[in-house]
Each structure stands twice: as C-alpha cells, then as structure tokens.
C-alpha cells in the first residue's frame, strides 16, 4: 500500500523495528522513567501494586502515551526532524491542529521538539488544543539529537529509583530498557495485527532492580553501537535538512541498511560491522565503531549509488570491485593502515583481493604504500598487489560514471 494511501492510524503503526533506538523511542523511555520515579518517590504501601496498572504505549494515539489501565494519563507527539524553520512555532501548526485529543486530559498533551522554538508564546499560530512543550532537565523545552541529553536525563531517573546502583551500571540498565522496547516492537511486527508496543512500569522497574549478569554487560556494548549508528543517521539527515540540500536519490537505501544492521542479533551485528573495519583486527572485542567513516564513507556511498551488495559489502562495476570501509585515516597514515589490513586475520582473500577499498582520504596501490619487506611477510593474510585504497570522492566519480 502506498504511504500516501495509508490512514493516520496505519502510518502510526508502521513502526520500524529499530524504534527503540530512534529519538521517539528514547524520549518515550525518558517520560516513562520520569513518571515511574514520581510514583516511586511517593513511597506508598500500595506503590508496587499501582505500578501494575501503569504502562507506556507507542504508536497508539499520537507517538506514545502513558496509560493507567485504559485511562490516558498523558499524550505525546515527537517531532525529530530539523529544518531551517524548526525554531518557529508555525512549523508545527499542522501538528498542533491535528493533535489527537481523544480522551486525553487537557493539561497533559505534549509536543517534543529537537530545537528551541523562539516564538512559542508570541506567534499567531493557533494552539486550540492547549498543547504544551515538554520540559526536559534544566527547564529546557527541547532535546537535541546531537548530544546525550535524553539518555543522561533518563539515567538520572534510574539512579534516583535505585541510588545504590553505580552510574556505569545505570547506563547498562538504560540500554536494557531500550532493548526491551526493541523486542516489544519486533513482537508486534511478527504478529502483524496492528498491535501497539507496550511496556508496563512493572517491567521497567524489574529491569532497574534486577542484578546485572555478564550477558547484560555484553549486550550493553552492542546496544551502544546500535544507538550510535542511528544517531549518526539522524545527524546526517539533520545536516541535509538545515542546509536545505538533497539527501541523495538512494537515501531510502541508507535507512534500510541501518535498519537492517539494527535488527541483527549481537554477534551477527559485530561480524557485519567488522567488515567495515578491515584495519582493526580487534574489532570483535573493541566494538569501536568509527562514526566519522560510517557517515563520510559508508553512508555517503549508499545515499548516492544504488544496488549495494550486503554480502560482498560493496559494488562490482566494470570488473572493478569497490569494498566499503569506515576508514577515516588521514593520508599520512596510509602505510600503517595498509599494513594492518594485510595482517588482519579476520580479512579473507575471497572478500578483499582484487578490491578497491573505499576510504575517506586514503588513495593508492598497496604495493606502493608498503615496503618490499612488508609485501612478502609470512604474516600477511592478503596479497598487497591485489589491493588499492580509493577515496570516497573518486569512488563516487567512478561508480556514477559507470552507472550512467
């Protein structure tokens, strides 16, 4: 069904399975934690029993809402896109007009934005439903997608609920709750019954209070990578919106690929991302995603060139192979980077030999970059005469020329 033929309800229910790592998902978790902390601070005898009746439901009425059984406590709409006019109230005129007010308390209808609206109180734009800007920590009426403010505030509520838990553990708990949301969304997609991802406050409290095990700490590292990928995607899209420039004809390919990576289970995700880091033999353990290269090489190629092949991690054009990487090293580091690639035991001849490895700045044949000794060392996994570096700009020029 075409997007513009979907009803408002159907569009809302088309939640991507990586919603937990999108701004909407994170904001919802923050609001739930803030409400949970408020209930927890009352210290009433029946508090835990009351929590069984509270929950957060996504993509129901508006982007998410807090419910007490079937009664709506608060309704929230999230606007995460940025444009040149995002600081003007008029930009949100349609959202204010069409806000779903059904059975929602008049003083509990909230709009979440990612940039400061400078004329909220003075603009002539109508706000007939009395929609409020949600107030974040430090009395801010917006939350940026370019920093960790939403995560940091959410973690602060976790620590208030369980003061004896160290801050690093609170961060792990936060990502566990995001994973809980991710699994809820996946379940709704499997059922395909237009159900809504829902998390009870009791489930959130259980995540906060239960002891951490080694598996949770490992999952935390993977969750951080998922969150970083989505953040880079958001920032890239925001840059295009602010500059009013084109995102590229293949932007949907970028979104689909990041969504695909976020769907992968922990080990499969790390193995897939290791391909983008052929110069890091320890990536499986370090999990050090190079965000600069992810944005300026991987995303840059995918947004411009169609038919990316996930299996070979690149393109085959006119008998030339182009292997994408997250390498963002400067030119003076070409030689040590090439040597690390040659010796990395995780790199296989099947994938790499005969390849142009696409990087941000590096250019040149491996045989001219490494010395004679390094070319013939027994520890080499790959043959240098079969490999070249190519900058992202030159790769785009070659691929576009051949595509036309």
C-alpha positions in Angstrom: 0.0 0.0 0.0 1.4 3.4 -0.9 2.4 5.6 2.0 0.0 8.4 1.0 -2.9 5.9 0.9 -2.4 4.8 4.5 -4.7 6.1 7.2 -3.3 8.1 10.0 -3.6 5.1 12.3 -1.8 2.8 9.8 1.0 5.3 9.3 1.5 5.4 13.1 1.5 1.7 13.3 4.2 1.3 10.7 6.8 1.4 13.5 10.3 0.4 12.3 11.7 -2.5 14.3 14.6 -0.3 15.5 12.2 2.2 17.1 13.8 1.8 20.4 16.9 3.4 19.1 15.1 6.3 17.4 14.6 9.6 19.1 10.9 8.8 19.6 11.7 5.6 21.4 14.3 7.1 23.7 12.0 10.1 24.5 9.2 7.7 25.4 11.5 5.8 27.8 12.6 9.0 29.4 9.0 10.1 30.0 8.1 6.6 31.4 11.1 6.7 33.8 10.2 10.3 34.9 6.7 9.1 35.7 8.0 5.9 37.4 10.4 8.0 39.6 7.5 10.2 40.6 5.4 7.2 41.6 8.4 5.7 43.4 9.1 8.8 45.4 5.7 8.7 47.0 6.8 5.6 48.9 3.2 4.5 49.4 2.5 1.0 50.7 0.5 0.2 47.5 3.1 1.7 45.2 4.2 -1.5 43.6 0.6 -2.7 43.1 -0.2 0.6 41.4 2.7 0.2 39.0 1.0 -2.9 37.6 -1.7 -0.6 36.1 0.7 2.0 34.5 2.3 1.5 31.1 3.7 3.3 28.1 2.1 2.5 24.7 3.7 3.6 21.4 2.0 4.4 18.1 -1.4 4.4 19.7 -2.9 7.9 20.0 0.0 10.0 18.8 3.6 8.8 19.1 3.2 7.4 22.6 1.1 7.8 25.7 1.2 6.9 29.4 -1.8 4.8 30.4 -3.3 3.8 33.7 -5.2 0.6 32.7 -7.2 2.0 29.8 -7.3 5.6 31.1 -4.9 8.1 29.3 -2.6 9.8 31.7 -0.7 11.9 29.1 -0.3 12.0 25.3 2.9 12.8 23.4 3.9 13.7 19.9 7.6 13.8 18.9 8.9 15.9 16.1 12.5 14.9 15.5 13.2 16.4 12.1 15.1 19.7 11.8 14.8 22.3 9.1 15.8 25.9 8.6 12.5 27.0 10.3 12.4 24.5 13.1 12.7 27.3 15.6 9.4 28.8 14.5 6.0 27.8 16.0 4.4 28.0 12.6 6.4 25.0 11.5 4.4 22.9 13.9 1.0 24.4 13.0 -0.4 21.2 11.4 0.8 19.1 14.3 -0.9 21.4 16.8 -4.1 21.4 14.8 -4.3 17.6 14.2 -3.1 16.6 17.6 -5.2 13.6 18.8 -7.0 14.9 21.8 -9.4 12.0 22.2 -9.9 11.2 25.9 -6.6 13.0 26.7 -6.5 15.3 29.7 -6.3 18.9 28.5 -3.3 19.7 30.7 -1.4 16.5 29.7 -0.9 16.9 25.9 2.8 17.3 25.0 4.8 18.2 21.9 8.5 17.1 21.9 10.9 19.0 19.6 14.6 18.9 19.0 15.4 22.6 18.6 14.4 25.6 20.6 11.2 27.3 19.4 11.9 31.0 19.9 8.4 32.4 19.3 6.2 29.8 21.1 4.5 32.5 23.3 4.3 35.3 20.7 3.4 33.5 17.5 0.0 33.9 16.0 -0.1 30.2 15.1 -3.2 28.6 16.7 -2.9 26.1 19.6 -6.5 25.4 20.2 -5.9 22.1 22.0 -3.6 23.6 24.6 -0.6 21.5 23.6 2.5 22.1 25.8 6.1 21.8 25.0 7.6 19.0 27.2 10.0 20.3 29.8 13.3 18.4 30.0 16.1 18.8 32.6 17.4 22.3 33.3 14.0 23.7 32.2 14.8 23.1 28.5 11.8 22.9 26.2 13.6 20.8 23.6 16.1 17.9 23.4 18.9 17.8 20.8 19.5 14.6 18.8 23.2 15.6 18.6 24.0 15.1 22.3 23.3 12.6 25.0 20.9 14.8 27.0 17.9 12.4 26.7 20.0 9.4 27.7 21.6 11.3 30.6 18.3 12.5 32.0 16.8 9.0 31.7 19.8 7.6 33.5 19.4 10.2 36.3 15.9 8.8 37.0 17.2 5.3 37.1 19.7 6.4 39.7 17.0 8.2 41.7 15.0 5.0 41.8 17.9 2.9 42.8 20.5 5.2 44.5 22.9 2.3 45.4 23.5 1.3 41.8 26.7 2.8 40.4 26.3 5.2 37.4 28.0 2.9 34.9 25.5 0.2 35.8 22.6 2.6 35.4 23.8 3.2 31.8 23.7 -0.5 31.2 20.2 -0.7 32.7 19.1 2.2 30.3 20.2 0.2 27.3 18.5 -2.9 28.7 15.2 -1.0 28.7 15.8 0.2 25.1 16.3 -3.5 24.2 13.1 -4.3 26.0 11.3 -1.8 23.7 13.1 -3.2 20.6 11.9 -6.7 21.4 8.3 -5.4 22.0 8.3 -3.8 18.6 9.7 -6.9 16.9 6.9 -9.0 18.5 4.3 -6.6 17.2 5.7 -7.0 13.7 5.7 -10.8 13.9 2.1 -10.8 14.9 1.3 -8.2 12.2 -2.0 -7.5 13.9 -1.7 -3.7 14.2 -1.0 -4.1 17.9 1.0 -1.4 19.7 4.4 -1.8 21.5 3.6 -1.6 25.2 5.9 -1.7 28.3 4.5 -1.8 31.8 6.1 0.2 34.5 6.4 -3.0 36.5 8.7 -4.4 33.6 10.8 -1.2 33.7 11.2 -1.4 37.5 12.2 -5.0 37.2 14.9 -4.1 34.7 16.2 -1.4 37.1 16.2 -3.6 40.2 17.4 -7.0 38.9 21.2 -7.8 39.3 23.3 -7.4 36.2 24.8 -10.5 34.7 27.7 -10.8 32.3 25.4 -11.3 29.3 23.7 -7.9 30.1 27.1 -6.2 30.0 27.9 -7.7 26.6 24.5 -6.7 25.3 25.2 -3.2 26.6 28.2 -2.8 24.2 26.0 -3.9 21.2 23.2 -1.6 22.2 25.6 1.3 22.3 26.7 0.6 18.8 23.1 0.4 17.6 22.4 3.7 19.3 25.5 5.3 17.7 24.6 4.2 14.2 21.1 5.7 14.5 22.5 8.9 16.0 24.9 9.3 13.0 22.0 8.7 10.7 19.9 11.3 12.4 22.7 13.9 12.4 23.4 13.3 8.7 19.8 13.8 7.8 19.6 16.8 10.0 22.6 18.4 8.2 20.8 18.0 4.9 17.6 19.5 6.3 19.3 22.5 7.8 21.3 23.2 4.6 18.2 22.5 2.5 20.2 20.2 0.3 19.3 16.9 -1.3 19.9 13.7 0.8 20.5 11.7 -2.4 18.4 9.6 -4.6 19.3 6.5 -2.6 18.5 7.8 0.9 16.0 5.0 1.5 18.8 2.5 0.8 20.7 4.2 3.7 17.7 4.0 6.1 17.0 0.4 5.1 20.7 -0.6 5.7 20.9 1.0 9.1 17.6 -0.6 10.0 18.9 -4.0 8.8 22.0 -3.6 11.0 19.9 -2.6 14.0 17.8 -5.7 13.6 20.8 -8.1 13.7 21.5 -10.0 16.8 24.6 -9.1 18.8 27.2 -11.4 17.3 25.8 -11.1 13.7 25.9 -7.3 14.1 29.5 -7.2 15.2 30.6 -9.5 12.4 28.9 -7.3 9.8 30.4 -4.2 11.2 33.9 -5.8 11.4 33.8 -5.9 7.6 33.7 -2.1 7.6 36.8 -2.0 9.8 39.4 -4.2 7.9 42.2 -2.3 9.6 41.1 -3.2 13.1 42.0 -6.8 14.0 40.5 -6.4 17.4 37.1 -5.0 16.4 35.2 -8.1 17.6 36.4 -7.3 21.1 36.8 -3.5 21.0 33.5 -2.8 19.1 34.9 0.6 18.3 32.6 1.8 15.5 34.3 4.7 13.6 31.4 7.1 13.3 33.3 9.6 11.1 33.9 6.9 8.5 30.4 5.5 8.9 29.0 8.9 8.0 31.5 10.1 5.4 32.2 6.8 3.6 29.5 4.2 4.2 26.5 6.5 4.2 28.0 8.8 1.6 28.3 6.0 -0.9 25.0 4.3 -0.1 23.0 7.6 -0.4 24.3 8.1 -4.0 24.9 4.7 -5.5 22.1 2.1 -5.8 22.3 -1.7 -5.6 24.7 -2.0 -2.6 25.5 -5.7 -2.1 25.4 -6.7 1.6 27.2 -10.0 1.1 30.3 -8.5 -0.5 30.0 -5.2 1.3 30.3 -3.1 -1.8 29.8 -2.9 -5.6 31.1 -4.6 -8.7 31.2 -2.3 -11.7 33.0 -2.9 -15.0 35.1 -5.7 -13.4 36.2 -3.4 -10.6 35.3 -4.2 -7.0 34.6 -1.5 -4.5 34.8 -2.5 -0.8 33.3 0.0 1.6 35.0 0.8 4.9 34.7 3.1 7.8 38.4 4.1 7.5 38.8 7.8 8.0 42.6 8.0 8.5 44.4 11.0 7.0 46.8 10.5 4.1 50.0 10.3 6.2 48.6 7.2 7.9 48.1 5.3 4.6 51.1 3.0 5.1 50.4 1.7 8.6 46.7 1.4 7.8 47.6 -0.8 4.7 49.9 -3.0 6.8 47.2 -3.5 9.4 44.8 -4.6 6.7 47.3 -7.1 5.2 47.9 -8.7 8.6 44.3 -8.8 9.9 43.4 -12.5 10.3 39.7 -11.5 10.1 40.1 -10.4 6.4 39.6 -13.2 3.9 41.0 -13.4 0.4 37.6 -14.1 -1.0 36.3 -10.7 0.1 39.3 -8.5 -0.3 41.6 -9.5 -3.1 41.1 -7.5 -6.3 39.4 -4.8 -4.3 39.4 -1.0 -4.2 38.9 -0.3 -0.5 36.9 2.9 -0.2 38.1 5.3 2.5 37.6 8.9 3.4 41.1 10.2 2.4 43.5 7.4 1.5 44.4 6.7 -2.1 47.0 4.5 -3.8 48.1 0.9 -4.5 49.2 -1.1 -1.5 52.4 -2.1 -3.3 53.5 1.5 -3.5 52.5 2.2 0.1 54.2 -0.7 2.0 57.9 -1.6 1.7 59.3 -4.7 -0.1 59.7 -6.4 3.2 56.1 -5.9 4.2 54.9 -7.2 0.8 56.3 -10.6 1.3 56.0 -11.2 5.1 54.6 -14.6 6.0 52.2 -13.0 8.5 50.3 -11.3 5.6 46.8 -12.6 5.2 46.3 -10.8 1.9 48.5 -10.0 -1.2 49.3 -6.3 -1.4 49.4 -6.4 -5.3 45.7 -7.2 -5.3 44.6 -4.2 -3.2 44.2 -0.4 -3.6 42.9 2.5 -1.5 40.5 4.8 -3.2 38.9 8.0 -1.7 35.2 8.2 -1.4 35.1 11.1 -3.9 37.0 9.1 -6.6 34.9 6.0 -5.9 31.7 8.1 -6.3 33.0 9.5 -9.6 33.9 6.0 -11.0 30.6 4.4 -9.8 28.4 7.3 -11.1 30.2 7.3 -14.5 29.7 3.6 -14.9 26.1 3.9 -13.7 25.1 6.4 -16.3 
